[in-house]
Structure formats: C-alpha cells, structure tokens
Amino acid sequence: MKKTHIAILGAGPTGLEAALAAVDFGFPFTLYEASSGVAGHVRSWGHVRLFSPWSFDISERMRRHLETAGHPVPEAKPDCPTGDELIERVLDPLAALPYVEPHLRTGTRVVEIGREGLLKHEEIGSGRRGASRFRLLLEDESGESIEHADVVLDCTGTYGNPNTLGDGGIAAPGERALADGIRRHIPDFLGEPEVWAGKTVLLVGAGHSAQTAATDLSDLAERYPGTRVLWALRRSQPEWAVDPDDPLPERARLVAEAEQLADGSSEFIETLKGVVVDSLARRSGKIEVTLRHQDGTLTRIAVDWVLSLTGSVGDHSIYRQLQVHECYATAGPMKLSAALLGSTTEDCLDQESHGVDNLVNPELNFFILGVKSYGRNAAFLMRVGWQQVEEVFELLAAAATNPSKSPA
C-alpha cells in the first residue's frame, strides 16, 4: 500500500521538527524552504539574541537525533543564543542529517495549494474532497512547477509577512512607493554603521522587536554622534508589562530598558506617543512622514530611514483555494483561535498545545502549525509548535492504520 506523502512548508524550528517526526513515524516527506538555507526567517534576525535559554530552544526530538548522529548538543545553560547560534549549532546540523537532507528543497517557494480536480467551493465536507491529492505550485530558480502531496503541514511562520505602517492596519499613502526607505526587520545596526550612523530614524512599533531596535539604536547613537531616533507609539500610555519576577531575565531586562527609553532616559531618542503614520512622501532626498495625533493634529518630520516593526501575520494567500476556517479577528485557524481567546493567560511561558482537535481544518489533512497557527496572538512559544507536530503525527499514524480515525 502506498504510504501517505507529506509536504512540509517551511524549514524553520517547527518545519524541521515535523521532518524529524516524519522520519520517526515512517512517513515519506518533502521539506520546502523558500530561502537559500534552512530557517530563512531566523537568519533575517540572526544577530538578535533570544529571550529563551538553550533549554527552551531545542526539542527532545531534536536533541535525540543530534545525539544519535554524534553531533554536540548545546548544554541546558541559562545563556540565550542568538538566531545565528541556533542555526549553526542546531538547525543546520539537523538539516544535514542523511535522512533529512535528501528531502529538503531550499530555494523553493510554495506559491499556492489546491486540490487536484476541485475548486474551493466544491465537495464541501465530502469524502471525495479528502480523496483528492493536494496540488502545490512551486517556484524556484528554474521556474514554476507542480508537485503533489497527501498531507500538507504549513509551518511557514509569520516573520516574512510584516504588517504595514498606516492607521487601521493598511498601508499609509506613499508607503508602497517608498519601500526602499523602509526597513521591516531588526537591522544589525553595529554591523552596518555606514547605513545608520549619523542618520535620523523613525521607529514605529511598541512590541519586543521595536523595543530591541530602540535599545540597539540607543547604543548606536552613543557611539556615533549625530544619530537621532524618533520613536512613534500608537498609544499615549503604552502598557509595557514590566515584571520583576519574569522567569526570562532577558525579556524582563529588555522591557524595563525600553520603558525607560520611552520615558526619556536617552538624549538620543525622542518618543512621540499617541500618534499614527498618516502619510509618507519623498522630499529633497529625505522621507517626509506625516504623523496624526489623537486629537487630529498633524506633525511632519523629515527622516533618513523608517523602521517599521509593527508585527507580522502569516501569508494566507498560500491556501486561498482550500477550505480553511479562519478567525475573523486573529486570522488563525478558527478552533485554535477560539481556544486561545478563551485562555486565561497571555504569557508565552504558560502556553501549551490546545490539542489536535483544535488544529483540524474543514480541509482534510491540511494543518497550520507553529507560530502561524497563532495568527495575531503573540503568546507563541516554540515548544507549542513541537507539541502540535507530535499530536498531528499521532493522528496521521492512527489514520494510516485505521482509516476510520482519519481527521474530519
């Protein structure tokens, strides 16, 4: 009997965990990664240090496979790795394992997924739809092609799909035309001082990414005179949630330092609270940004760079032709989003998987796993993605031996 073939989209921490689980459970698989190397999203912030120590950053399955292969595994020390260190010591070695590497397709983007012979609105809830194989449109350096799979695990994450700058979550007028002057990921400021030193930078956002950028920009400005930072915050009274008893000391340190910066602790950072980006335009070699205050008044500033760190959300266009039930508020899978919205905690450390039933979609054998499954909910922790992987593969294994247990 032909074995179920699994397509795993994204070779980050969740996708690589899924590849190892496919090996453990005996499923053939193909692992697709759009970047030239595994964990492309992690590489884009590789210079940034995680909040979590090594013990949080390696699953038991990863550890077992590395140890079996004779590869040194980082000890469970309290120090936190950078993204580059996580790739070098864990993710790259896992991708190079002889039972993973032949099935890994880097530089290959999954553009769209459909069902062979069916449109989105056809065979709603019927067994015929589940019997039709998935059809994947791929794009790589040689062009476009089609491949097929029986199961699809979307582990593509959210970092590659950042939110826009404008009020209401839509692009501000002029934003799209000025893409070359807007950065949407945390730059390595000290690694490229020629780009940032002596410049005026508008930083937009209040989350951990923006907080990291604010502290890094403050350090840069102290080293390079003339560097100026304007930090735009949407709320007039930001809630920083500083917890002196935070079990993640790096997170506690960052939040506390960011709060101080927002309150004026650095002469190089001017905070503009209660403003949104109204429009952008190019003027005399500068970017003129119009900020709108809560009372409707406008302020115009001229900057060299705009650093937009306003969060990100998964790319939902990939499965536009599938029957996926999404939450109207968070854009995550509906069942899981409802469970998360009903949860009494928002701290990532308190999160556990909410069970495989909440991962099942109307589209049979299509699963969204990892941080993308949380939609706009920021309380995701990597171990949740690994738990999701285990639960889904247990479900698939049960269905392989007893078709009556197939997910519905």
C-alpha positions in Angstrom: 0.0 0.0 0.0 1.3 3.4 -1.0 2.3 5.5 2.1 1.0 8.9 2.7 3.3 11.6 1.4 3.6 14.7 3.5 4.6 18.2 2.2 6.1 20.4 4.9 6.2 24.1 4.2 9.0 26.0 5.9 12.2 24.6 7.3 12.4 26.6 10.5 12.2 25.2 14.0 8.7 23.8 13.5 9.2 22.5 10.0 12.4 20.7 10.9 10.7 19.2 13.9 8.0 18.0 11.5 10.6 16.5 9.2 12.1 14.6 12.1 8.7 13.4 13.2 8.0 12.1 9.7 11.2 10.1 9.9 10.2 8.8 13.4 6.7 7.8 12.3 7.8 6.4 8.9 6.1 8.8 6.6 7.8 9.9 3.3 8.0 13.7 3.1 9.4 16.7 1.2 10.5 19.8 3.2 10.2 23.1 1.2 12.1 26.2 2.2 11.9 29.5 0.2 15.2 30.8 1.4 18.6 29.5 0.2 19.2 27.9 3.6 17.0 26.5 6.3 15.3 28.8 8.8 15.3 31.8 6.5 13.2 33.9 8.9 15.6 33.1 11.8 18.6 34.1 9.6 17.0 37.5 8.9 17.3 38.3 12.7 20.3 36.1 13.3 22.2 38.8 15.2 19.4 39.2 17.7 19.6 37.2 21.0 16.5 35.1 22.0 14.8 35.7 25.3 14.8 32.0 26.0 17.8 29.9 27.2 19.1 26.9 25.2 16.9 24.5 27.2 13.8 26.2 25.6 15.2 26.2 22.1 15.8 22.5 21.4 13.1 19.9 21.4 13.6 16.5 22.9 13.3 15.0 19.4 15.9 17.4 18.0 18.3 16.6 20.9 17.8 12.8 20.4 18.6 13.0 16.7 21.6 15.2 17.2 23.0 12.9 19.9 22.4 9.8 17.8 24.3 11.4 14.9 27.2 12.2 17.3 26.7 15.9 16.9 27.4 18.0 20.0 24.2 19.4 21.6 24.3 22.7 23.4 24.1 22.2 27.1 21.0 23.4 29.0 22.7 26.5 30.2 21.0 29.7 31.3 22.6 31.8 28.5 20.4 32.7 25.5 21.6 32.0 21.9 21.4 34.4 19.0 19.4 33.3 16.0 22.7 32.6 14.2 23.9 30.4 17.0 20.7 28.5 17.0 21.1 27.9 13.3 24.7 27.0 13.5 24.5 24.6 16.4 21.0 23.0 15.9 19.1 23.8 12.8 21.9 23.4 10.2 23.1 20.1 11.7 19.5 18.8 11.7 19.0 19.7 8.1 22.3 17.9 7.1 21.2 14.6 8.6 21.3 11.9 5.9 17.6 11.1 6.3 16.6 14.8 6.1 18.9 16.5 3.6 17.8 14.4 0.5 14.2 15.5 1.1 15.0 19.2 1.7 14.3 21.7 -1.1 15.8 25.0 -0.3 15.2 28.0 -2.6 11.8 26.6 -3.4 8.7 28.6 -2.5 5.2 27.1 -2.3 3.2 29.7 -4.0 -0.3 28.2 -3.8 -2.1 25.0 -2.8 -5.2 23.5 -4.3 -7.0 20.1 -4.6 -6.5 18.2 -7.8 -9.6 18.5 -9.9 -11.6 20.6 -7.4 -12.3 24.2 -6.7 -12.6 25.8 -3.3 -16.4 25.7 -3.2 -16.8 22.1 -4.4 -17.4 18.9 -2.4 -17.8 20.8 0.9 -17.4 18.4 3.7 -17.4 15.3 1.4 -15.1 12.4 1.4 -14.4 12.9 -2.3 -12.6 16.1 -1.5 -10.3 14.4 1.0 -9.5 11.7 -1.5 -8.1 14.2 -4.0 -4.4 14.9 -3.6 -3.1 18.4 -2.9 -1.6 20.2 -5.8 1.3 22.5 -5.0 2.5 25.3 -7.3 6.3 25.7 -6.7 8.7 28.4 -7.7 12.4 28.1 -7.8 15.4 29.4 -9.8 14.4 27.2 -12.8 10.8 28.5 -12.9 7.4 27.1 -11.8 6.3 23.5 -11.4 3.6 21.3 -9.8 4.1 18.7 -7.2 1.6 16.6 -5.2 1.1 15.6 -1.6 -1.5 13.7 0.5 -0.9 15.8 3.7 0.2 19.4 3.9 1.7 21.0 7.1 2.0 24.8 6.7 4.9 25.8 9.0 5.8 28.9 7.1 5.6 31.3 10.2 4.8 35.0 10.1 8.1 36.9 10.0 8.3 37.1 6.3 4.9 38.9 6.0 5.2 42.1 8.1 2.3 44.4 8.8 2.2 47.8 7.1 2.6 51.2 8.8 -0.7 53.0 8.3 -3.6 53.6 10.6 -6.1 50.7 10.8 -3.5 48.2 9.6 -3.5 49.3 6.0 -0.6 50.9 4.1 -0.3 54.7 4.6 -0.4 56.8 1.4 3.1 56.8 -0.1 4.2 53.8 1.9 4.3 51.4 -1.0 6.2 53.8 -3.2 8.9 54.4 -0.6 9.6 50.7 0.1 13.3 51.3 -0.5 13.4 53.6 2.5 11.5 51.4 4.9 13.1 48.5 6.8 10.7 45.9 8.3 13.1 43.7 10.2 15.5 44.4 13.1 18.7 45.6 11.4 22.2 44.8 12.6 23.0 48.4 13.4 26.5 47.9 14.6 27.2 45.5 11.8 26.4 48.2 9.2 27.1 51.5 10.8 27.7 53.2 7.5 23.9 52.8 6.8 22.6 54.1 10.2 25.3 56.2 11.9 24.6 60.0 11.8 21.1 59.4 10.4 17.6 60.3 11.6 15.5 57.2 12.0 11.8 57.0 12.6 11.0 53.8 14.6 7.4 52.7 14.6 6.0 49.9 16.9 5.9 49.0 20.5 6.4 45.2 20.7 9.5 43.3 21.6 11.1 43.8 18.1 10.6 47.5 18.4 12.0 47.5 21.9 15.0 45.6 20.8 15.6 48.1 18.0 15.2 51.1 20.4 17.9 49.7 22.7 20.2 48.9 19.8 19.7 52.4 18.3 20.4 54.0 21.6 23.7 52.1 21.8 24.5 53.2 18.2 23.7 56.8 18.9 26.1 56.8 21.8 28.9 55.6 19.6 28.1 57.8 16.6 27.3 61.4 17.3 24.5 62.9 15.1 22.4 59.8 15.2 18.8 60.7 16.1 15.8 58.4 16.8 12.1 59.4 16.8 10.0 56.6 18.3 6.4 56.7 17.3 4.0 54.9 19.6 0.3 54.4 18.8 -0.9 54.5 22.4 -0.5 57.6 24.6 0.1 55.4 27.6 1.8 52.3 26.4 1.5 49.2 28.7 5.0 47.8 29.0 4.1 45.0 31.4 7.3 45.1 33.3 7.5 42.0 35.6 10.4 42.0 38.0 9.8 38.3 38.6 9.8 37.3 34.9 11.3 33.9 34.6 13.0 35.1 31.4 15.5 37.6 32.6 16.4 38.8 29.1 12.8 39.7 28.4 12.5 41.5 31.7 15.6 43.5 31.1 14.5 44.5 27.6 11.0 45.6 28.6 12.4 47.6 31.5 15.0 49.3 29.4 12.5 50.1 26.6 10.2 51.7 29.1 12.9 53.9 30.4 13.9 54.9 26.8 10.3 55.7 26.0 10.2 57.9 29.1 13.2 59.9 28.1 16.3 58.1 29.6 18.3 58.6 26.4 19.1 62.0 24.9 19.2 60.4 21.5 15.6 59.1 21.5 12.6 61.3 21.3 9.3 59.5 21.9 6.1 60.5 20.2 3.2 59.0 22.0 -0.4 58.7 20.7 0.4 59.0 17.0 -0.1 57.1 13.9 1.6 57.3 10.5 -0.8 59.3 8.2 1.3 59.5 5.0 4.8 59.4 3.6 6.5 61.3 0.8 9.9 61.9 -0.7 11.2 65.5 -0.2 14.7 66.7 -1.1 16.3 63.3 -0.5 14.5 62.8 2.8 11.4 60.9 3.8 8.7 63.3 5.0 6.4 61.4 7.4 3.1 63.0 8.5 2.1 61.8 11.9 -1.5 62.2 13.1 -2.2 62.8 16.8 -5.2 61.5 18.7 -6.8 65.0 18.6 -6.4 65.1 14.8 -3.5 67.5 14.6 -0.6 66.7 12.2 3.1 66.7 12.7 5.6 66.5 9.8 9.1 65.1 10.3 11.9 64.5 7.9 14.0 61.3 8.3 16.5 59.2 6.5 15.0 55.9 7.4 11.7 54.5 8.6 12.0 51.3 10.7 8.6 49.7 10.7 8.3 47.0 13.4 4.6 46.7 13.7 4.3 43.0 13.9 3.6 40.3 11.2 1.0 37.8 10.2 1.1 34.6 8.2 0.7 34.5 4.4 -2.8 33.3 3.9 -2.7 33.5 0.1 -0.9 30.2 0.0 -4.1 28.3 0.9 -6.7 30.7 -0.7 -8.2 27.8 -2.7 -8.6 25.5 0.3 -11.4 25.2 2.7 -9.7 26.7 5.8 -11.8 28.2 8.6 -10.0 31.3 9.9 -10.8 33.5 12.8 -12.2 36.9 11.7 -10.2 38.7 14.4 -6.8 36.9 14.7 -6.5 35.3 11.2 -5.5 32.0 12.9 -7.3 28.7 12.4 -10.8 29.2 13.9 -10.9 26.4 16.5 -7.4 27.2 17.9 -8.1 30.9 17.9 -11.3 30.4 19.9 -9.3 28.3 22.4 -6.6 31.0 22.7 -9.2 33.8 23.1 -10.8 31.8 25.9 -7.5 31.2 27.6 -6.8 32.9 31.0 -3.2 33.7 30.2 -1.3 35.7 27.6 2.2 34.8 28.6 4.0 32.5 26.2 5.6 30.5 29.0 2.1 29.4 30.2 1.1 28.2 26.8 0.6 24.6 25.9 -0.9 23.0 22.9 -4.7 23.1 22.9 -5.0 19.6 21.4 -5.1 18.2 17.9 -8.9 18.7 17.6 -8.2 22.5 17.5 -5.7 22.0 14.7 -8.1 20.2 12.3 -9.5 22.3 9.5 -12.5 21.6 7.2 -9.8 20.9 4.6 -8.9 17.3 5.4 -5.2 16.7 6.1 -4.2 20.3 5.9 -2.7 21.7 9.1 -1.3 25.1 10.1 1.4 24.6 12.7 3.9 26.7 14.7 3.7 30.5 15.1 1.4 30.9 12.1 -1.2 28.9 13.9 -1.4 31.6 16.5 -2.3 34.3 13.9 -2.1 37.7 15.5 -1.8 36.2 19.0 1.8 36.9 20.2 1.9 34.4 23.0 3.6 31.6 21.0 6.5 29.6 22.3 8.5 27.2 20.1 7.7 24.2 22.3 4.0 24.7 21.4 4.8 24.1 17.8 6.7 20.9 18.7 3.7 19.7 20.7 1.5 20.4 17.7 3.8 18.4 15.5 3.6 15.4 17.8 -0.1 15.5 18.1 -0.7 15.8 14.3 1.7 12.8 13.6 0.0 10.7 16.2 -3.3 11.5 14.4 -1.9 10.7 11.0 -0.3 7.5 12.2 -3.7 6.4 13.7 -5.4 7.2 10.4 -2.9 5.2 8.5 -3.6 2.1 10.5 -7.3 2.7 10.9 -8.9 4.9 8.2 -12.0 5.4 10.4 -9.8 7.6 12.7 -9.0 10.0 9.8 -9.3 13.6 10.9 -12.5 15.3 10.0 
